[in-house]
């Protein structure tokens, strides 16, 4: 089951992407579009960090199982 942190990160990313899409669709000024792009970048960094934490957790779990089987 997803954690509250996962839900928070994905929600922020979704909001950033839809905000960017809205800016593009309405033909917003470049400054507004650039700000929306920056928000996507920040959110994407959080998503990437979350994925890396989950990978590390998976790898640690796999290593522990391996040690128990030996």
PDB file of N, CA, C and O in Angstrom:
ATOM      1  N   UNK A   1       0.848  -1.173   0.000  1.00  0.00           N
ATOM      2  CA  UNK A   1       0.000   0.000   0.000  1.00  0.00           C
ATOM      3  C   UNK A   1       0.901   1.246   0.000  1.00  0.00           C
ATOM      4  O   UNK A   1       1.872   1.316   0.754  1.00  0.00           O
ATOM      5  N   UNK A   2       0.575   2.212  -0.839  1.00  0.00           N
ATOM      6  CA  UNK A   2       1.406   3.417  -0.912  1.00  0.00           C
ATOM      7  C   UNK A   2       1.421   4.186   0.414  1.00  0.00           C
ATOM      8  O   UNK A   2       0.417   4.257   1.122  1.00  0.00           O
ATOM      9  N   UNK A   3       2.556   4.744   0.718  1.00  0.00           N
ATOM     10  CA  UNK A   3       2.680   5.548   1.931  1.00  0.00           C
ATOM     11  C   UNK A   3       2.120   6.952   1.692  1.00  0.00           C
ATOM     12  O   UNK A   3       1.876   7.356   0.555  1.00  0.00           O
ATOM     13  N   UNK A   4       1.928   7.668   2.770  1.00  0.00           N
ATOM     14  CA  UNK A   4       1.481   9.062   2.660  1.00  0.00           C
ATOM     15  C   UNK A   4       2.495   9.883   1.875  1.00  0.00           C
ATOM     16  O   UNK A   4       2.122  10.785   1.125  1.00  0.00           O
ATOM     17  N   UNK A   5       3.777   9.571   2.047  1.00  0.00           N
ATOM     18  CA  UNK A   5       4.831  10.288   1.324  1.00  0.00           C
ATOM     19  C   UNK A   5       4.705  10.058  -0.182  1.00  0.00           C
ATOM     20  O   UNK A   5       4.834  10.992  -0.973  1.00  0.00           O
ATOM     21  N   UNK A   6       4.452   8.809  -0.569  1.00  0.00           N
ATOM     22  CA  UNK A   6       4.278   8.494  -1.992  1.00  0.00           C
ATOM     23  C   UNK A   6       3.091   9.257  -2.553  1.00  0.00           C
ATOM     24  O   UNK A   6       3.185   9.855  -3.625  1.00  0.00           O
ATOM     25  N   UNK A   7       1.990   9.241  -1.845  1.00  0.00           N
ATOM     26  CA  UNK A   7       0.793   9.966  -2.300  1.00  0.00           C
ATOM     27  C   UNK A   7       1.066  11.468  -2.436  1.00  0.00           C
ATOM     28  O   UNK A   7       0.638  12.103  -3.400  1.00  0.00           O
ATOM     29  N   UNK A   8       1.781  12.020  -1.461  1.00  0.00           N
ATOM     30  CA  UNK A   8       2.071  13.455  -1.473  1.00  0.00           C
ATOM     31  C   UNK A   8       2.934  13.821  -2.682  1.00  0.00           C
ATOM     32  O   UNK A   8       2.645  14.780  -3.397  1.00  0.00           O
ATOM     33  N   UNK A   9       3.993  13.047  -2.897  1.00  0.00           N
ATOM     34  CA  UNK A   9       4.927  13.333  -3.990  1.00  0.00           C
ATOM     35  C   UNK A   9       4.221  13.222  -5.341  1.00  0.00           C
ATOM     36  O   UNK A   9       4.386  14.081  -6.208  1.00  0.00           O
ATOM     37  N   UNK A  10       3.440  12.167  -5.513  1.00  0.00           N
ATOM     38  CA  UNK A  10       2.755  11.977  -6.794  1.00  0.00           C
ATOM     39  C   UNK A  10       1.670  13.025  -7.020  1.00  0.00           C
ATOM     40  O   UNK A  10       1.439  13.452  -8.151  1.00  0.00           O
ATOM     41  N   UNK A  11       1.012  13.432  -5.951  1.00  0.00           N
ATOM     42  CA  UNK A  11      -0.006  14.481  -6.087  1.00  0.00           C
ATOM     43  C   UNK A  11       0.645  15.790  -6.530  1.00  0.00           C
ATOM     44  O   UNK A  11       0.149  16.458  -7.438  1.00  0.00           O
ATOM     45  N   UNK A  12       1.743  16.151  -5.894  1.00  0.00           N
ATOM     46  CA  UNK A  12       2.438  17.384  -6.268  1.00  0.00           C
ATOM     47  C   UNK A  12       2.932  17.338  -7.708  1.00  0.00           C
ATOM     48  O   UNK A  12       2.863  18.335  -8.426  1.00  0.00           O
ATOM     49  N   UNK A  13       3.432  16.175  -8.129  1.00  0.00           N
ATOM     50  CA  UNK A  13       3.890  16.030  -9.506  1.00  0.00           C
ATOM     51  C   UNK A  13       2.719  16.190 -10.471  1.00  0.00           C
ATOM     52  O   UNK A  13       2.836  16.885 -11.480  1.00  0.00           O
ATOM     53  N   UNK A  14       1.603  15.553 -10.168  1.00  0.00           N
ATOM     54  CA  UNK A  14       0.420  15.665 -11.025  1.00  0.00           C
ATOM     55  C   UNK A  14      -0.081  17.091 -11.127  1.00  0.00           C
ATOM     56  O   UNK A  14      -0.450  17.551 -12.208  1.00  0.00           O
ATOM     57  N   UNK A  15      -0.096  17.784 -10.012  1.00  0.00           N
ATOM     58  CA  UNK A  15      -0.533  19.184 -10.009  1.00  0.00           C
ATOM     59  C   UNK A  15       0.425  20.034 -10.843  1.00  0.00           C
ATOM     60  O   UNK A  15      -0.012  20.913 -11.585  1.00  0.00           O
ATOM     61  N   UNK A  16       1.723  19.777 -10.725  1.00  0.00           N
ATOM     62  CA  UNK A  16       2.713  20.545 -11.495  1.00  0.00           C
ATOM     63  C   UNK A  16       2.544  20.310 -12.995  1.00  0.00           C
ATOM     64  O   UNK A  16       2.608  21.253 -13.785  1.00  0.00           O
ATOM     65  N   UNK A  17       2.331  19.062 -13.385  1.00  0.00           N
ATOM     66  CA  UNK A  17       2.181  18.751 -14.811  1.00  0.00           C
ATOM     67  C   UNK A  17       0.903  19.365 -15.368  1.00  0.00           C
ATOM     68  O   UNK A  17       0.918  19.944 -16.454  1.00  0.00           O
ATOM     69  N   UNK A  18      -0.194  19.246 -14.642  1.00  0.00           N
ATOM     70  CA  UNK A  18      -1.444  19.823 -15.152  1.00  0.00           C
ATOM     71  C   UNK A  18      -1.380  21.348 -15.158  1.00  0.00           C
ATOM     72  O   UNK A  18      -1.967  21.994 -16.026  1.00  0.00           O
ATOM     73  N   UNK A  19      -0.671  21.917 -14.199  1.00  0.00           N
ATOM     74  CA  UNK A  19      -0.484  23.364 -14.205  1.00  0.00           C
ATOM     75  C   UNK A  19       0.298  23.829 -15.416  1.00  0.00           C
ATOM     76  O   UNK A  19      -0.029  24.843 -16.034  1.00  0.00           O
ATOM     77  N   UNK A  20       1.334  23.076 -15.747  1.00  0.00           N
ATOM     78  CA  UNK A  20       2.135  23.380 -16.939  1.00  0.00           C
ATOM     79  C   UNK A  20       1.278  23.243 -18.201  1.00  0.00           C
ATOM     80  O   UNK A  20       1.305  24.100 -19.085  1.00  0.00           O
ATOM     81  N   UNK A  21       0.526  22.159 -18.262  1.00  0.00           N
ATOM     82  CA  UNK A  21      -0.347  21.944 -19.422  1.00  0.00           C
ATOM     83  C   UNK A  21      -1.339  23.097 -19.581  1.00  0.00           C
ATOM     84  O   UNK A  21      -1.580  23.572 -20.691  1.00  0.00           O
ATOM     85  N   UNK A  22      -1.907  23.536 -18.468  1.00  0.00           N
ATOM     86  CA  UNK A  22      -2.837  24.668 -18.516  1.00  0.00           C
ATOM     87  C   UNK A  22      -2.165  25.922 -19.065  1.00  0.00           C
ATOM     88  O   UNK A  22      -2.738  26.639 -19.884  1.00  0.00           O
ATOM     89  N   UNK A  23      -0.950  26.174 -18.606  1.00  0.00           N
ATOM     90  CA  UNK A  23      -0.204  27.349 -19.090  1.00  0.00           C
ATOM     91  C   UNK A  23       0.021  27.284 -20.596  1.00  0.00           C
ATOM     92  O   UNK A  23      -0.174  28.266 -21.312  1.00  0.00           O
ATOM     93  N   UNK A  24       0.426  26.131 -21.052  1.00  0.00           N
ATOM     94  CA  UNK A  24       0.696  25.964 -22.484  1.00  0.00           C
ATOM     95  C   UNK A  24      -0.596  26.123 -23.284  1.00  0.00           C
ATOM     96  O   UNK A  24      -0.625  26.826 -24.294  1.00  0.00           O
ATOM     97  N   UNK A  25      -1.649  25.473 -22.831  1.00  0.00           N
ATOM     98  CA  UNK A  25      -2.926  25.491 -23.547  1.00  0.00           C
ATOM     99  C   UNK A  25      -3.511  26.902 -23.656  1.00  0.00           C
ATOM    100  O   UNK A  25      -4.092  27.265 -24.679  1.00  0.00           O
ATOM    101  N   UNK A  26      -3.353  27.685 -22.596  1.00  0.00           N
ATOM    102  CA  UNK A  26      -3.933  29.031 -22.627  1.00  0.00           C
ATOM    103  C   UNK A  26      -2.992  30.071 -23.245  1.00  0.00           C
ATOM    104  O   UNK A  26      -3.344  31.243 -23.369  1.00  0.00           O
ATOM    105  N   UNK A  27      -1.797  29.627 -23.629  1.00  0.00           N
ATOM    106  CA  UNK A  27      -0.850  30.558 -24.232  1.00  0.00           C
ATOM    107  C   UNK A  27      -0.339  31.586 -23.241  1.00  0.00           C
ATOM    108  O   UNK A  27      -0.221  32.770 -23.557  1.00  0.00           O
ATOM    109  N   UNK A  28      -0.040  31.122 -22.044  1.00  0.00           N
ATOM    110  CA  UNK A  28       0.431  32.012 -20.976  1.00  0.00           C
ATOM    111  C   UNK A  28       1.757  32.668 -21.366  1.00  0.00           C
ATOM    112  O   UNK A  28       2.467  32.174 -22.242  1.00  0.00           O
ATOM    113  N   UNK A  29       2.079  33.770 -20.717  1.00  0.00           N
ATOM    114  CA  UNK A  29       3.371  34.428 -20.962  1.00  0.00           C
ATOM    115  C   UNK A  29       4.529  33.485 -20.628  1.00  0.00           C
ATOM    116  O   UNK A  29       4.398  32.582 -19.801  1.00  0.00           O
ATOM    117  N   UNK A  30       5.648  33.715 -21.282  1.00  0.00           N
ATOM    118  CA  UNK A  30       6.824  32.856 -21.113  1.00  0.00           C
ATOM    119  C   UNK A  30       7.241  32.744 -19.648  1.00  0.00           C
ATOM    120  O   UNK A  30       7.634  31.668 -19.199  1.00  0.00           O
ATOM    121  N   UNK A  31       7.160  33.825 -18.911  1.00  0.00           N
ATOM    122  CA  UNK A  31       7.553  33.802 -17.496  1.00  0.00           C
ATOM    123  C   UNK A  31       6.712  32.801 -16.700  1.00  0.00           C
ATOM    124  O   UNK A  31       7.235  32.068 -15.861  1.00  0.00           O
ATOM    125  N   UNK A  32       5.413  32.779 -16.968  1.00  0.00           N
ATOM    126  CA  UNK A  32       4.512  31.856 -16.275  1.00  0.00           C
ATOM    127  C   UNK A  32       4.803  30.404 -16.672  1.00  0.00           C
ATOM    128  O   UNK A  32       4.800  29.506 -15.830  1.00  0.00           O
ATOM    129  N   UNK A  33       5.054  30.192 -17.964  1.00  0.00           N
ATOM    130  CA  UNK A  33       5.381  28.841 -18.445  1.00  0.00           C
ATOM    131  C   UNK A  33       6.711  28.388 -17.839  1.00  0.00           C
ATOM    132  O   UNK A  33       6.837  27.236 -17.425  1.00  0.00           O
ATOM    133  N   UNK A  34       7.686  29.265 -17.783  1.00  0.00           N
ATOM    134  CA  UNK A  34       8.980  28.923 -17.199  1.00  0.00           C
ATOM    135  C   UNK A  34       8.847  28.564 -15.723  1.00  0.00           C
ATOM    136  O   UNK A  34       9.503  27.639 -15.246  1.00  0.00           O
ATOM    137  N   UNK A  35       8.012  29.283 -15.010  1.00  0.00           N
ATOM    138  CA  UNK A  35       7.774  28.984 -13.597  1.00  0.00           C
ATOM    139  C   UNK A  35       7.141  27.597 -13.459  1.00  0.00           C
ATOM    140  O   UNK A  35       7.523  26.818 -12.585  1.00  0.00           O
ATOM    141  N   UNK A  36       6.170  27.295 -14.328  1.00  0.00           N
ATOM    142  CA  UNK A  36       5.517  25.986 -14.296  1.00  0.00           C
ATOM    143  C   UNK A  36       6.515  24.876 -14.624  1.00  0.00           C
ATOM    144  O   UNK A  36       6.469  23.804 -14.020  1.00  0.00           O
ATOM    145  N   UNK A  37       7.409  25.125 -15.570  1.00  0.00           N
ATOM    146  CA  UNK A  37       8.446  24.143 -15.907  1.00  0.00           C
ATOM    147  C   UNK A  37       9.371  23.901 -14.714  1.00  0.00           C
ATOM    148  O   UNK A  37       9.765  22.766 -14.446  1.00  0.00           O
ATOM    149  N   UNK A  38       9.708  24.956 -14.016  1.00  0.00           N
ATOM    150  CA  UNK A  38      10.567  24.822 -12.841  1.00  0.00           C
ATOM    151  C   UNK A  38       9.879  23.992 -11.762  1.00  0.00           C
ATOM    152  O   UNK A  38      10.528  23.200 -11.079  1.00  0.00           O
ATOM    153  N   UNK A  39       8.579  24.168 -11.607  1.00  0.00           N
ATOM    154  CA  UNK A  39       7.828  23.376 -10.632  1.00  0.00           C
ATOM    155  C   UNK A  39       7.830  21.901 -11.023  1.00  0.00           C
ATOM    156  O   UNK A  39       7.932  21.029 -10.160  1.00  0.00           O
ATOM    157  N   UNK A  40       7.717  21.620 -12.317  1.00  0.00           N
ATOM    158  CA  UNK A  40       7.797  20.229 -12.786  1.00  0.00           C
ATOM    159  C   UNK A  40       9.167  19.658 -12.452  1.00  0.00           C
ATOM    160  O   UNK A  40       9.270  18.534 -11.961  1.00  0.00           O
ATOM    161  N   UNK A  41      10.209  20.418 -12.714  1.00  0.00           N
ATOM    162  CA  UNK A  41      11.562  19.948 -12.424  1.00  0.00           C
ATOM    163  C   UNK A  41      11.751  19.608 -10.956  1.00  0.00           C
ATOM    164  O   UNK A  41      12.326  18.574 -10.616  1.00  0.00           O
ATOM    165  N   UNK A  42      11.264  20.484 -10.094  1.00  0.00           N
ATOM    166  CA  UNK A  42      11.385  20.240  -8.651  1.00  0.00           C
ATOM    167  C   UNK A  42      10.585  19.002  -8.246  1.00  0.00           C
ATOM    168  O   UNK A  42      11.059  18.172  -7.471  1.00  0.00           O
ATOM    169  N   UNK A  43       9.385  18.892  -8.772  1.00  0.00           N
ATOM    170  CA  UNK A  43       8.542  17.734  -8.446  1.00  0.00           C
ATOM    171  C   UNK A  43       9.144  16.447  -8.990  1.00  0.00           C
ATOM    172  O   UNK A  43       9.113  15.412  -8.325  1.00  0.00           O
ATOM    173  N   UNK A  44       9.686  16.511 -10.190  1.00  0.00           N
ATOM    174  CA  UNK A  44      10.299  15.330 -10.783  1.00  0.00           C
ATOM    175  C   UNK A  44      11.511  14.881  -9.969  1.00  0.00           C
ATOM    176  O   UNK A  44      11.769  13.685  -9.836  1.00  0.00           O
ATOM    177  N   UNK A  45      12.239  15.831  -9.435  1.00  0.00           N
ATOM    178  CA  UNK A  45      13.374  15.492  -8.569  1.00  0.00           C
ATOM    179  C   UNK A  45      12.892  14.744  -7.332  1.00  0.00           C
ATOM    180  O   UNK A  45      13.534  13.789  -6.894  1.00  0.00           O
ATOM    181  N   UNK A  46      11.770  15.170  -6.770  1.00  0.00           N
ATOM    182  CA  UNK A  46      11.204  14.475  -5.609  1.00  0.00           C
ATOM    183  C   UNK A  46      10.752  13.066  -5.970  1.00  0.00           C
ATOM    184  O   UNK A  46      10.961  12.127  -5.202  1.00  0.00           O
ATOM    185  N   UNK A  47      10.127  12.915  -7.148  1.00  0.00           N
ATOM    186  CA  UNK A  47       9.692  11.594  -7.605  1.00  0.00           C
ATOM    187  C   UNK A  47      10.910  10.694  -7.781  1.00  0.00           C
ATOM    188  O   UNK A  47      10.902   9.541  -7.348  1.00  0.00           O
ATOM    189  N   UNK A  48      11.943  11.212  -8.408  1.00  0.00           N
ATOM    190  CA  UNK A  48      13.165  10.438  -8.626  1.00  0.00           C
ATOM    191  C   UNK A  48      13.787  10.015  -7.298  1.00  0.00           C
ATOM    192  O   UNK A  48      14.225   8.874  -7.154  1.00  0.00           O
ATOM    193  N   UNK A  49      13.827  10.916  -6.342  1.00  0.00           N
ATOM    194  CA  UNK A  49      14.379  10.593  -5.019  1.00  0.00           C
ATOM    195  C   UNK A  49      13.546   9.509  -4.333  1.00  0.00           C
ATOM    196  O   UNK A  49      14.095   8.614  -3.692  1.00  0.00           O
ATOM    197  N   UNK A  50      12.240   9.590  -4.467  1.00  0.00           N
ATOM    198  CA  UNK A  50      11.359   8.576  -3.896  1.00  0.00           C
ATOM    199  C   UNK A  50      11.647   7.207  -4.518  1.00  0.00           C
ATOM    200  O   UNK A  50      11.740   6.204  -3.811  1.00  0.00           O
ATOM    201  N   UNK A  51      11.786   7.176  -5.835  1.00  0.00           N
ATOM    202  CA  UNK A  51      12.078   5.911  -6.528  1.00  0.00           C
ATOM    203  C   UNK A  51      13.411   5.344  -6.051  1.00  0.00           C
ATOM    204  O   UNK A  51      13.529   4.138  -5.835  1.00  0.00           O
ATOM    205  N   UNK A  52      14.403   6.194  -5.889  1.00  0.00           N
ATOM    206  CA  UNK A  52      15.715   5.737  -5.423  1.00  0.00           C
ATOM    207  C   UNK A  52      15.623   5.169  -4.005  1.00  0.00           C
ATOM    208  O   UNK A  52      16.263   4.162  -3.701  1.00  0.00           O
ATOM    209  N   UNK A  53      14.835   5.805  -3.139  1.00  0.00           N
ATOM    210  CA  UNK A  53      14.662   5.282  -1.776  1.00  0.00           C
ATOM    211  C   UNK A  53      13.987   3.912  -1.814  1.00  0.00           C
ATOM    212  O   UNK A  53      14.368   3.005  -1.073  1.00  0.00           O
ATOM    213  N   UNK A  54      12.990   3.767  -2.673  1.00  0.00           N
ATOM    214  CA  UNK A  54      12.300   2.478  -2.785  1.00  0.00           C
ATOM    215  C   UNK A  54      13.230   1.403  -3.337  1.00  0.00           C
ATOM    216  O   UNK A  54      13.199   0.260  -2.881  1.00  0.00           O
ATOM    217  N   UNK A  55      14.052   1.761  -4.312  1.00  0.00           N
ATOM    218  CA  UNK A  55      15.031   0.802  -4.857  1.00  0.00           C
ATOM    219  C   UNK A  55      16.005   0.347  -3.780  1.00  0.00           C
ATOM    220  O   UNK A  55      16.307  -0.841  -3.659  1.00  0.00           O
ATOM    221  N   UNK A  56      16.489   1.301  -3.006  1.00  0.00           N
ATOM    222  CA  UNK A  56      17.432   0.971  -1.933  1.00  0.00           C
ATOM    223  C   UNK A  56      16.770   0.042  -0.921  1.00  0.00           C
ATOM    224  O   UNK A  56      17.387  -0.912  -0.446  1.00  0.00           O
ATOM    225  N   UNK A  57      15.529   0.322  -0.600  1.00  0.00           N
ATOM    226  CA  UNK A  57      14.788  -0.512   0.343  1.00  0.00           C
ATOM    227  C   UNK A  57      14.627  -1.926  -0.222  1.00  0.00           C
ATOM    228  O   UNK A  57      14.801  -2.910   0.497  1.00  0.00           O
ATOM    229  N   UNK A  58      14.294  -2.022  -1.513  1.00  0.00           N
ATOM    230  CA  UNK A  58      14.141  -3.322  -2.177  1.00  0.00           C
ATOM    231  C   UNK A  58      15.464  -4.081  -2.162  1.00  0.00           C
ATOM    232  O   UNK A  58      15.502  -5.271  -1.848  1.00  0.00           O
ATOM    233  N   UNK A  59      16.542  -3.389  -2.503  1.00  0.00           N
ATOM    234  CA  UNK A  59      17.856  -4.030  -2.546  1.00  0.00           C
ATOM    235  C   UNK A  59      18.286  -4.517  -1.168  1.00  0.00           C
ATOM    236  O   UNK A  59      18.842  -5.608  -1.037  1.00  0.00           O
ATOM    237  N   UNK A  60      18.031  -3.715  -0.147  1.00  0.00           N
ATOM    238  CA  UNK A  60      18.373  -4.124   1.220  1.00  0.00           C
ATOM    239  C   UNK A  60      17.564  -5.338   1.632  1.00  0.00           C
ATOM    240  O   UNK A  60      18.081  -6.254   2.272  1.00  0.00           O
ATOM    241  N   UNK A  61      16.306  -5.340   1.266  1.00  0.00           N
ATOM    242  CA  UNK A  61      15.431  -6.460   1.597  1.00  0.00           C
ATOM    243  C   UNK A  61      15.890  -7.726   0.893  1.00  0.00           C
ATOM    244  O   UNK A  61      15.902  -8.803   1.490  1.00  0.00           O
ATOM    245  N   UNK A  62      16.268  -7.602  -0.373  1.00  0.00           N
ATOM    246  CA  UNK A  62      16.754  -8.754  -1.148  1.00  0.00           C
ATOM    247  C   UNK A  62      18.046  -9.304  -0.558  1.00  0.00           C
ATOM    248  O   UNK A  62      18.237 -10.518  -0.487  1.00  0.00           O
ATOM    249  N   UNK A  63      18.925  -8.413  -0.137  1.00  0.00           N
ATOM    250  CA  UNK A  63      20.200  -8.846   0.443  1.00  0.00           C
ATOM    251  C   UNK A  63      19.971  -9.574   1.764  1.00  0.00           C
ATOM    252  O   UNK A  63      20.635 -10.569   2.054  1.00  0.00           O
ATOM    253  N   UNK A  64      19.037  -9.079   2.555  1.00  0.00           N
ATOM    254  CA  UNK A  64      18.748  -9.720   3.835  1.00  0.00           C
ATOM    255  C   UNK A  64      18.146 -11.106   3.625  1.00  0.00           C
ATOM    256  O   UNK A  64      18.472 -12.040   4.358  1.00  0.00           O
ATOM    257  N   UNK A  65      17.271 -11.246   2.629  1.00  0.00           N
ATOM    258  CA  UNK A  65      16.683 -12.552   2.332  1.00  0.00           C
ATOM    259  C   UNK A  65      17.765 -13.520   1.871  1.00  0.00           C
ATOM    260  O   UNK A  65      17.757 -14.695   2.238  1.00  0.00           O
ATOM    261  N   UNK A  66      18.689 -13.021   1.068  1.00  0.00           N
ATOM    262  CA  UNK A  66      19.789 -13.856   0.567  1.00  0.00           C
ATOM    263  C   UNK A  66      20.627 -14.383   1.728  1.00  0.00           C
ATOM    264  O   UNK A  66      20.994 -15.558   1.755  1.00  0.00           O
ATOM    265  N   UNK A  67      20.922 -13.518   2.672  1.00  0.00           N
ATOM    266  CA  UNK A  67      21.739 -13.913   3.832  1.00  0.00           C
ATOM    267  C   UNK A  67      21.014 -14.952   4.662  1.00  0.00           C
ATOM    268  O   UNK A  67      21.643 -15.873   5.184  1.00  0.00           O
ATOM    269  N   UNK A  68      19.701 -14.823   4.796  1.00  0.00           N
ATOM    270  CA  UNK A  68      18.930 -15.790   5.588  1.00  0.00           C
ATOM    271  C   UNK A  68      18.868 -17.148   4.913  1.00  0.00           C
ATOM    272  O   UNK A  68      18.785 -18.176   5.585  1.00  0.00           O
ATOM    273  N   UNK A  69      18.909 -17.157   3.577  1.00  0.00           N
ATOM    274  CA  UNK A  69      18.837 -18.407   2.849  1.00  0.00           C
ATOM    275  C   UNK A  69      20.173 -19.152   2.858  1.00  0.00           C
ATOM    276  O   UNK A  69      20.206 -20.368   2.667  1.00  0.00           O
ATOM    277  N   UNK A  70      21.265 -18.431   3.078  1.00  0.00           N
ATOM    278  CA  UNK A  70      22.595 -19.063   3.083  1.00  0.00           C
ATOM    279  C   UNK A  70      22.855 -19.861   4.311  1.00  0.00           C
ATOM    280  O   UNK A  70      23.929 -20.446   4.452  1.00  0.00           O
TER     281      UNK A  70
END
